[in-house]
Amino acid sequence: MRLYLSGSINCDPIGAEIRFREGEKFLLPMYEVFNPYTYCEERGIVEWKECMKVLMPHLFDCDGIALLDTHNASVGRDIEVYIARKMLIPVRMLDEWRKN
């Protein structure tokens, strides 16, 4: 099963890198993980709109979304969650994926 990490990035870019990497490590023993933060970073994509455009096909290839946080405002996370729910892709908090 492949999970897509989703969380706020722009409100705290340095903290986001840490959260995304730790989230990936937390899930890796049980799941294949797609980390959108490192995907865009490794390709030098820094503009939000361009990053979102290249990430959407990967979202469709995942079996679920693991939310890193919900307390920070994030348009990108909200778009990812909206699309996932419309596509009937399960959306859960990060730690909930480890419980199953």
Secondary structure, 3 states (H helix, E strand, C coil): CEEEEECCCCCCHHHHHHHHHHHHHHHCCCCEEECHHHHHHHCCCCCHHHHHHHHHHHHHCCCEEEECCCCCCCHHHHHHHHHHHHCCCCEEEHHHHHHC
